[in-house]
């Protein structure tokens, strides 16, 4: 096994790198992963661990390649792929930096997953497994699980800005196939095929029978109730009777959908739904409202138009706890059936 450990990158650094950049990357020419994949995944791991932070510079590709003893085109490929996927940003004449992006925030949020991998590897090492043996065993297990992974489809009746699918995915840990109701209702081929291929179909209770009419009679369909998350409800509930709420999204249909969900759960307030453009064009008197609720898509742009004394909350969805328990139980049962 051939390993090369980098401890210090670049002796003659460009002016924009005032401090040495430490990248403890190991390249193993005998590993089943390509050199490019090894470097890519280790840079991601350093981001997760906090060793590389947003806006922090990376060493020039030619210097990194020299210290690793690899072709500079390999490092260039790694940098380009990480730029395209949102982990890095390249600035002409300045260099390559860790991006302050959604991709970086998402991978940092998965730190618990990397911690779990760390624990698994330490346990495997104590049992005498080498790095290659652990990698092979992990791959074999992943293939086995993926082969029996259940296919769950979510039929979505809400606009894209109300991302119920992500809430279900976060709560269950399973990847979902999201099917837009309008495409299914119009019997578009892709949506119909996704419905037919699903082991389990999830939709809202309100629309369950609409979906059932289009599905195979033997297809299991589970209905869930959605509600605003507790943080948003706890902010709205103490408001006085007839307090005024303003819902803001990029599109009117999304604002109306948010308003409908809140009004279904809270009855003592008055509400109005508008688009971001309406606010930007000063066609809405914000001072008359007690609280603004907006989608995450418009939050940053909306803030510059809102008075400092007016609170803004981001709209987020939660699943009814009882419905979630039923869904999790059925998912476990279906998964067990596939394993047998």
C-alpha positions as a LaTeX table, in Angstrom:
\begin{tabular}{lrrr}
\hline
Residue & $x$ (\AA) & $y$ (\AA) & $z$ (\AA) \\
\hline
Unk1 & 0.00 & 0.00 & 0.00 \\
Unk2 & 1.39 & 3.35 & $-0.98$ \\
Unk3 & 0.33 & 6.35 & 1.11 \\
Unk4 & 1.48 & 9.93 & 1.01 \\
Unk5 & 0.52 & 12.29 & 3.83 \\
Unk6 & 0.44 & 16.02 & 3.26 \\
Unk7 & 1.28 & 18.08 & 6.32 \\
Unk8 & 2.04 & 21.46 & 4.79 \\
Unk9 & 1.02 & 22.87 & 1.46 \\
Unk10 & 3.08 & 25.34 & $-0.53$ \\
Unk11 & 6.28 & 26.96 & 0.67 \\
Unk12 & 6.08 & 29.96 & $-1.66$ \\
Unk13 & 2.49 & 31.01 & $-1.15$ \\
Unk14 & 0.63 & 33.64 & $-3.14$ \\
Unk15 & $-0.07$ & 36.88 & $-1.31$ \\
Unk16 & $-3.69$ & 35.97 & $-0.67$ \\
Unk17 & $-2.56$ & 33.00 & 1.48 \\
Unk18 & $-0.98$ & 34.70 & 4.47 \\
Unk19 & $-0.98$ & 31.56 & 6.59 \\
Unk20 & 0.06 & 28.01 & 5.70 \\
Unk21 & $-2.83$ & 25.82 & 4.58 \\
Unk22 & $-2.85$ & 22.43 & 6.25 \\
Unk23 & $-4.56$ & 19.63 & 4.34 \\
Unk24 & $-4.05$ & 16.21 & 5.94 \\
Unk25 & $-4.98$ & 14.29 & 2.79 \\
Unk26 & $-3.91$ & 10.69 & 2.26 \\
Unk27 & $-3.58$ & 9.28 & $-1.26$ \\
Unk28 & $-3.63$ & 5.49 & $-1.53$ \\
Unk29 & $-2.74$ & 4.16 & $-4.99$ \\
Unk30 & $-3.94$ & 0.70 & $-4.00$ \\
Unk31 & $-7.42$ & 1.78 & $-2.93$ \\
Unk32 & $-10.51$ & 0.81 & $-4.97$ \\
Unk33 & $-11.41$ & 4.50 & $-5.35$ \\
Unk34 & $-9.80$ & 6.65 & $-8.03$ \\
Unk35 & $-7.22$ & 9.22 & $-6.91$ \\
Unk36 & $-9.63$ & 12.02 & $-7.87$ \\
Unk37 & $-12.44$ & 10.49 & $-5.79$ \\
Unk38 & $-10.11$ & 10.11 & $-2.79$ \\
Unk39 & $-9.07$ & 13.77 & $-2.90$ \\
Unk40 & $-12.66$ & 14.92 & $-3.47$ \\
Unk41 & $-14.12$ & 13.00 & $-0.55$ \\
Unk42 & $-11.32$ & 14.01 & 1.81 \\
Unk43 & $-11.81$ & 17.70 & 1.01 \\
Unk44 & $-15.51$ & 17.24 & 1.79 \\
Unk45 & $-14.61$ & 15.50 & 5.05 \\
Unk46 & $-12.32$ & 18.39 & 6.04 \\
Unk47 & $-15.25$ & 20.76 & 5.43 \\
Unk48 & $-17.51$ & 18.64 & 7.64 \\
Unk49 & $-14.91$ & 18.54 & 10.43 \\
Unk50 & $-14.42$ & 22.30 & 10.28 \\
Unk51 & $-10.78$ & 22.06 & 9.16 \\
Unk52 & $-11.82$ & 23.91 & 6.02 \\
Unk53 & $-14.29$ & 26.75 & 6.49 \\
Unk54 & $-16.31$ & 28.90 & 4.06 \\
Unk55 & $-14.17$ & 31.53 & 2.28 \\
Unk56 & $-10.94$ & 29.77 & 3.29 \\
Unk57 & $-8.43$ & 29.48 & 0.41 \\
Unk58 & $-7.18$ & 26.19 & $-0.96$ \\
Unk59 & $-3.66$ & 25.71 & $-2.26$ \\
Unk60 & $-3.16$ & 26.14 & $-6.01$ \\
Unk61 & $-3.88$ & 22.93 & $-7.87$ \\
Unk62 & $-0.33$ & 22.54 & $-9.20$ \\
Unk63 & 1.11 & 22.85 & $-5.68$ \\
Unk64 & $-1.35$ & 20.34 & $-4.25$ \\
Unk65 & $-0.60$ & 17.93 & $-7.09$ \\
Unk66 & 3.15 & 18.28 & $-6.51$ \\
Unk67 & 2.91 & 17.51 & $-2.80$ \\
Unk68 & 0.60 & 14.56 & $-3.43$ \\
Unk69 & 2.73 & 13.26 & $-6.25$ \\
Unk70 & $-0.22$ & 13.12 & $-8.63$ \\
Unk71 & $-0.91$ & 14.60 & $-12.04$ \\
Unk72 & $-1.95$ & 18.26 & $-11.85$ \\
Unk73 & $-4.84$ & 17.49 & $-14.23$ \\
Unk74 & $-6.26$ & 15.17 & $-11.55$ \\
Unk75 & $-6.35$ & 18.00 & $-9.00$ \\
Unk76 & $-7.77$ & 20.38 & $-11.62$ \\
Unk77 & $-10.56$ & 17.85 & $-12.25$ \\
Unk78 & $-11.26$ & 17.63 & $-8.50$ \\
Unk79 & $-11.42$ & 21.41 & $-8.12$ \\
Unk80 & $-13.69$ & 21.80 & $-11.17$ \\
Unk81 & $-16.10$ & 19.10 & $-9.97$ \\
Unk82 & $-16.24$ & 20.63 & $-6.48$ \\
Unk83 & $-16.86$ & 24.07 & $-8.01$ \\
Unk84 & $-19.67$ & 22.69 & $-10.20$ \\
Unk85 & $-21.27$ & 20.96 & $-7.20$ \\
Unk86 & $-21.11$ & 24.13 & $-5.09$ \\
Unk87 & $-18.42$ & 23.17 & $-2.57$ \\
Unk88 & $-15.72$ & 25.46 & $-3.95$ \\
Unk89 & $-15.63$ & 28.79 & $-5.72$ \\
Unk90 & $-12.94$ & 29.90 & $-8.16$ \\
Unk91 & $-12.09$ & 33.59 & $-8.36$ \\
Unk92 & $-10.04$ & 34.70 & $-11.35$ \\
Unk93 & $-6.64$ & 35.97 & $-10.25$ \\
Unk94 & $-7.30$ & 35.14 & $-6.60$ \\
Unk95 & $-7.54$ & 31.38 & $-6.39$ \\
Unk96 & $-9.91$ & 28.69 & $-5.19$ \\
Unk97 & $-11.89$ & 28.98 & $-1.95$ \\
Unk98 & $-14.36$ & 26.99 & 0.10 \\
Unk99 & $-17.78$ & 28.27 & $-0.96$ \\
Unk100 & $-20.25$ & 29.81 & 1.47 \\
Unk101 & $-23.07$ & 27.91 & $-0.21$ \\
Unk102 & $-26.08$ & 25.69 & 0.37 \\
Unk103 & $-24.03$ & 22.63 & $-0.62$ \\
Unk104 & $-21.48$ & 23.37 & 2.11 \\
Unk105 & $-24.21$ & 23.98 & 4.69 \\
Unk106 & $-25.92$ & 20.72 & 3.76 \\
Unk107 & $-22.78$ & 18.61 & 4.07 \\
Unk108 & $-21.91$ & 20.21 & 7.42 \\
Unk109 & $-25.44$ & 19.32 & 8.56 \\
Unk110 & $-24.58$ & 15.67 & 7.82 \\
Unk111 & $-21.75$ & 15.64 & 10.37 \\
Unk112 & $-23.55$ & 12.99 & 12.44 \\
Unk113 & $-23.37$ & 10.66 & 9.41 \\
Unk114 & $-19.60$ & 11.11 & 9.17 \\
Unk115 & $-19.29$ & 10.61 & 12.93 \\
Unk116 & $-21.17$ & 7.33 & 12.51 \\
Unk117 & $-18.75$ & 6.25 & 9.78 \\
Unk118 & $-15.85$ & 7.13 & 12.06 \\
Unk119 & $-17.27$ & 4.97 & 14.86 \\
Unk120 & $-17.90$ & 2.10 & 12.43 \\
Unk121 & $-14.34$ & 2.22 & 11.11 \\
Unk122 & $-12.83$ & 2.35 & 14.60 \\
Unk123 & $-14.90$ & $-0.68$ & 15.55 \\
Unk124 & $-13.85$ & $-2.47$ & 12.35 \\
Unk125 & $-10.18$ & $-1.66$ & 13.03 \\
Unk126 & $-10.44$ & $-3.17$ & 16.50 \\
Unk127 & $-11.79$ & $-6.32$ & 14.85 \\
Unk128 & $-8.74$ & $-6.46$ & 12.61 \\
Unk129 & $-10.20$ & $-5.13$ & 9.35 \\
Unk130 & $-7.89$ & $-3.12$ & 7.11 \\
Unk131 & $-8.96$ & 0.05 & 5.31 \\
Unk132 & $-9.51$ & $-1.88$ & 2.07 \\
Unk133 & $-11.46$ & $-4.64$ & 3.85 \\
Unk134 & $-13.66$ & $-2.07$ & 5.60 \\
Unk135 & $-14.32$ & $-0.26$ & 2.30 \\
Unk136 & $-15.23$ & $-3.53$ & 0.57 \\
Unk137 & $-17.52$ & $-4.61$ & 3.42 \\
Unk138 & $-19.22$ & $-1.19$ & 3.52 \\
Unk139 & $-19.77$ & $-1.31$ & $-0.24$ \\
Unk140 & $-21.22$ & $-4.83$ & $-0.09$ \\
Unk141 & $-23.60$ & $-3.80$ & 2.70 \\
Unk142 & $-24.67$ & $-0.69$ & 0.78 \\
Unk143 & $-25.41$ & $-2.75$ & $-2.34$ \\
Unk144 & $-27.47$ & $-5.24$ & $-0.31$ \\
Unk145 & $-29.50$ & $-2.52$ & 1.40 \\
Unk146 & $-30.00$ & $-0.62$ & $-1.85$ \\
Unk147 & $-31.27$ & $-3.77$ & $-3.54$ \\
Unk148 & $-34.02$ & $-4.04$ & $-0.94$ \\
Unk149 & $-34.61$ & $-0.31$ & $-0.57$ \\
Unk150 & $-38.30$ & 0.41 & $-0.75$ \\
Unk151 & $-39.55$ & 2.79 & $-3.37$ \\
Unk152 & $-41.72$ & 5.48 & $-1.76$ \\
Unk153 & $-43.64$ & 8.00 & $-3.86$ \\
Unk154 & $-45.13$ & 11.21 & $-2.50$ \\
Unk155 & $-47.98$ & 12.73 & $-4.48$ \\
Unk156 & $-47.72$ & 16.46 & $-3.85$ \\
Unk157 & $-50.75$ & 18.73 & $-4.11$ \\
Unk158 & $-48.86$ & 21.82 & $-2.92$ \\
Unk159 & $-46.63$ & 24.25 & $-4.84$ \\
Unk160 & $-42.88$ & 23.55 & $-4.89$ \\
Unk161 & $-42.15$ & 26.24 & $-2.31$ \\
Unk162 & $-44.06$ & 24.20 & 0.30 \\
Unk163 & $-41.63$ & 21.32 & 0.46 \\
Unk164 & $-43.55$ & 18.58 & 2.27 \\
Unk165 & $-41.49$ & 15.89 & 0.57 \\
Unk166 & $-38.31$ & 17.04 & 2.32 \\
Unk167 & $-40.08$ & 16.95 & 5.69 \\
Unk168 & $-41.18$ & 13.35 & 5.08 \\
Unk169 & $-37.73$ & 12.40 & 3.85 \\
Unk170 & $-36.09$ & 13.95 & 6.91 \\
Unk171 & $-38.50$ & 12.17 & 9.28 \\
Unk172 & $-38.18$ & 8.73 & 7.67 \\
Unk173 & $-34.62$ & 8.75 & 6.35 \\
Unk174 & $-35.81$ & 7.43 & 2.99 \\
Unk175 & $-35.41$ & 9.03 & $-0.40$ \\
Unk176 & $-38.76$ & 9.93 & $-1.94$ \\
Unk177 & $-39.95$ & 10.16 & $-5.50$ \\
Unk178 & $-42.02$ & 13.34 & $-5.63$ \\
Unk179 & $-44.95$ & 13.28 & $-8.07$ \\
Unk180 & $-46.72$ & 16.50 & $-8.90$ \\
Unk181 & $-50.48$ & 15.97 & $-8.70$ \\
Unk182 & $-51.21$ & 17.99 & $-11.82$ \\
Unk183 & $-48.94$ & 15.80 & $-13.95$ \\
Unk184 & $-50.47$ & 12.67 & $-12.46$ \\
Unk185 & $-54.02$ & 13.95 & $-12.93$ \\
Unk186 & $-53.20$ & 14.60 & $-16.59$ \\
Unk187 & $-51.82$ & 11.05 & $-16.79$ \\
Unk188 & $-48.39$ & 12.11 & $-17.99$ \\
Unk189 & $-46.35$ & 8.99 & $-18.68$ \\
Unk190 & $-43.47$ & 9.67 & $-16.26$ \\
Unk191 & $-45.76$ & 10.38 & $-13.30$ \\
Unk192 & $-47.95$ & 7.35 & $-13.99$ \\
Unk193 & $-44.87$ & 5.13 & $-14.21$ \\
Unk194 & $-43.51$ & 6.52 & $-10.92$ \\
Unk195 & $-46.83$ & 5.75 & $-9.24$ \\
Unk196 & $-46.89$ & 2.20 & $-10.62$ \\
Unk197 & $-43.28$ & 1.54 & $-9.54$ \\
Unk198 & $-43.79$ & 2.67 & $-5.93$ \\
Unk199 & $-43.95$ & 0.10 & $-3.13$ \\
Unk200 & $-45.79$ & 2.64 & $-1.00$ \\
Unk201 & $-47.56$ & 5.89 & $-1.88$ \\
Unk202 & $-47.87$ & 8.83 & 0.51 \\
Unk203 & $-50.10$ & 11.86 & 0.08 \\
Unk204 & $-52.18$ & 14.22 & 2.19 \\
Unk205 & $-55.30$ & 12.83 & 3.88 \\
Unk206 & $-57.41$ & 15.49 & 2.21 \\
Unk207 & $-56.42$ & 14.21 & $-1.25$ \\
Unk208 & $-56.01$ & 10.50 & $-0.54$ \\
Unk209 & $-59.07$ & 9.35 & $-2.49$ \\
Unk210 & $-58.12$ & 11.41 & $-5.53$ \\
Unk211 & $-54.83$ & 9.52 & $-5.68$ \\
Unk212 & $-56.49$ & 6.17 & $-4.97$ \\
Unk213 & $-58.71$ & 6.56 & $-8.04$ \\
Unk214 & $-55.63$ & 6.67 & $-10.28$ \\
Unk215 & $-53.58$ & 4.01 & $-8.51$ \\
Unk216 & $-53.66$ & 0.25 & $-8.79$ \\
Unk217 & $-56.35$ & $-1.17$ & $-6.41$ \\
Unk218 & $-53.65$ & $-3.21$ & $-4.65$ \\
Unk219 & $-51.35$ & $-0.23$ & $-4.15$ \\
Unk220 & $-50.97$ & 0.82 & $-0.50$ \\
Unk221 & $-51.60$ & 4.54 & $-0.03$ \\
Unk222 & $-51.03$ & 6.32 & 3.27 \\
Unk223 & $-52.52$ & 9.71 & 4.07 \\
Unk224 & $-50.82$ & 12.26 & 6.31 \\
Unk225 & $-51.89$ & 15.56 & 7.78 \\
Unk226 & $-49.46$ & 18.45 & 7.49 \\
Unk227 & $-49.20$ & 21.39 & 9.83 \\
Unk228 & $-46.89$ & 24.34 & 10.47 \\
Unk229 & $-43.87$ & 23.42 & 12.57 \\
Unk230 & $-44.03$ & 24.04 & 16.31 \\
Unk231 & $-41.76$ & 27.07 & 16.23 \\
Unk232 & $-44.07$ & 28.88 & 13.83 \\
Unk233 & $-47.23$ & 27.82 & 15.70 \\
Unk234 & $-45.75$ & 28.91 & 19.03 \\
Unk235 & $-45.11$ & 32.34 & 17.51 \\
Unk236 & $-48.62$ & 32.71 & 16.06 \\
Unk237 & $-50.64$ & 31.27 & 18.96 \\
Unk238 & $-49.92$ & 34.09 & 21.50 \\
Unk239 & $-50.93$ & 36.82 & 19.04 \\
Unk240 & $-54.10$ & 38.70 & 20.06 \\
Unk241 & $-57.44$ & 37.92 & 18.46 \\
Unk242 & $-57.77$ & 39.42 & 14.97 \\
Unk243 & $-54.02$ & 39.96 & 14.70 \\
Unk244 & $-52.97$ & 40.27 & 11.06 \\
Unk245 & $-50.59$ & 37.89 & 9.30 \\
Unk246 & $-49.02$ & 38.45 & 5.90 \\
Unk247 & $-47.87$ & 35.48 & 3.79 \\
Unk248 & $-45.25$ & 36.18 & 1.15 \\
Unk249 & $-43.94$ & 33.86 & $-1.58$ \\
Unk250 & $-42.56$ & 34.32 & $-5.05$ \\
Unk251 & $-45.85$ & 33.16 & $-6.56$ \\
Unk252 & $-49.39$ & 33.95 & $-5.43$ \\
Unk253 & $-50.45$ & 30.29 & $-5.48$ \\
Unk254 & $-47.71$ & 29.47 & $-2.96$ \\
Unk255 & $-48.68$ & 32.33 & $-0.66$ \\
Unk256 & $-52.31$ & 31.18 & $-0.77$ \\
Unk257 & $-51.27$ & 27.60 & 0.04 \\
Unk258 & $-49.31$ & 28.74 & 3.12 \\
Unk259 & $-52.26$ & 30.85 & 4.22 \\
Unk260 & $-54.60$ & 27.86 & 3.83 \\
Unk261 & $-52.41$ & 25.60 & 5.97 \\
Unk262 & $-52.19$ & 28.19 & 8.76 \\
Unk263 & $-55.92$ & 28.94 & 8.69 \\
Unk264 & $-56.66$ & 25.21 & 8.94 \\
Unk265 & $-54.71$ & 25.07 & 12.22 \\
Unk266 & $-55.18$ & 28.56 & 13.70 \\
Unk267 & $-58.51$ & 30.40 & 13.75 \\
Unk268 & $-58.08$ & 33.56 & 15.83 \\
Unk269 & $-56.03$ & 35.61 & 13.35 \\
Unk270 & $-56.70$ & 37.35 & 10.06 \\
Unk271 & $-54.38$ & 36.79 & 7.12 \\
Unk272 & $-53.50$ & 38.02 & 3.67 \\
Unk273 & $-51.39$ & 36.43 & 0.93 \\
Unk274 & $-49.25$ & 38.38 & $-1.54$ \\
Unk275 & $-46.22$ & 37.92 & $-3.77$ \\
Unk276 & $-42.72$ & 39.26 & $-3.13$ \\
Unk277 & $-43.17$ & 41.53 & $-6.13$ \\
Unk278 & $-46.20$ & 43.14 & $-4.44$ \\
Unk279 & $-44.05$ & 44.01 & $-1.42$ \\
Unk280 & $-41.19$ & 45.23 & $-3.60$ \\
Unk281 & $-43.52$ & 47.56 & $-5.51$ \\
Unk282 & $-44.83$ & 49.09 & $-2.26$ \\
Unk283 & $-48.36$ & 47.89 & $-3.02$ \\
Unk284 & $-48.78$ & 46.52 & 0.49 \\
Unk285 & $-48.74$ & 48.49 & 3.76 \\
Unk286 & $-46.54$ & 46.31 & 5.96 \\
Unk287 & $-47.14$ & 48.40 & 9.08 \\
Unk288 & $-50.67$ & 47.03 & 9.41 \\
Unk289 & $-49.41$ & 43.47 & 10.04 \\
Unk290 & $-48.35$ & 41.83 & 13.30 \\
Unk291 & $-46.28$ & 39.06 & 11.71 \\
Unk292 & $-44.92$ & 38.17 & 8.29 \\
Unk293 & $-44.57$ & 34.53 & 7.24 \\
Unk294 & $-42.54$ & 33.84 & 4.11 \\
Unk295 & $-41.01$ & 30.98 & 2.15 \\
Unk296 & $-37.29$ & 30.32 & 2.47 \\
Unk297 & $-36.95$ & 31.20 & $-1.22$ \\
Unk298 & $-37.77$ & 34.89 & $-0.65$ \\
Unk299 & $-36.59$ & 35.39 & 2.94 \\
Unk300 & $-33.31$ & 37.17 & 2.19 \\
Unk301 & $-34.82$ & 39.46 & $-0.47$ \\
Unk302 & $-37.87$ & 40.27 & 1.64 \\
Unk303 & $-35.89$ & 41.35 & 4.71 \\
Unk304 & $-34.71$ & 44.63 & 3.13 \\
Unk305 & $-38.34$ & 45.82 & 2.77 \\
Unk306 & $-39.56$ & 44.91 & 6.27 \\
Unk307 & $-39.54$ & 47.45 & 9.14 \\
Unk308 & $-37.13$ & 46.50 & 11.94 \\
Unk309 & $-39.91$ & 46.19 & 14.51 \\
Unk310 & $-41.87$ & 43.67 & 12.40 \\
Unk311 & $-41.01$ & 40.01 & 12.92 \\
Unk312 & $-40.52$ & 37.67 & 9.95 \\
Unk313 & $-40.86$ & 33.89 & 10.28 \\
Unk314 & $-39.90$ & 31.29 & 7.69 \\
Unk315 & $-42.68$ & 28.88 & 6.79 \\
Unk316 & $-41.82$ & 25.26 & 7.53 \\
Unk317 & $-43.95$ & 22.14 & 7.45 \\
Unk318 & $-44.29$ & 19.38 & 10.03 \\
Unk319 & $-46.14$ & 16.06 & 9.83 \\
Unk320 & $-48.85$ & 15.13 & 12.32 \\
Unk321 & $-47.04$ & 12.99 & 14.97 \\
Unk322 & $-49.64$ & 10.19 & 14.93 \\
Unk323 & $-49.60$ & 10.04 & 11.13 \\
Unk324 & $-45.81$ & 9.93 & 11.24 \\
Unk325 & $-45.81$ & 6.96 & 13.64 \\
Unk326 & $-48.19$ & 5.06 & 11.35 \\
Unk327 & $-46.07$ & 5.91 & 8.30 \\
Unk328 & $-42.84$ & 4.79 & 9.98 \\
Unk329 & $-44.45$ & 1.52 & 11.08 \\
Unk330 & $-45.74$ & 0.77 & 7.59 \\
Unk331 & $-42.39$ & 1.63 & 6.03 \\
Unk332 & $-40.66$ & $-0.80$ & 8.39 \\
Unk333 & $-43.19$ & $-3.53$ & 7.59 \\
Unk334 & $-42.89$ & $-3.09$ & 3.82 \\
Unk335 & $-39.09$ & $-3.04$ & 4.06 \\
Unk336 & $-39.16$ & $-6.27$ & 6.07 \\
Unk337 & $-41.39$ & $-7.90$ & 3.44 \\
Unk338 & $-38.86$ & $-7.03$ & 0.73 \\
Unk339 & $-36.00$ & $-8.55$ & 2.74 \\
Unk340 & $-37.83$ & $-11.87$ & 3.16 \\
\hline
\end{tabular}
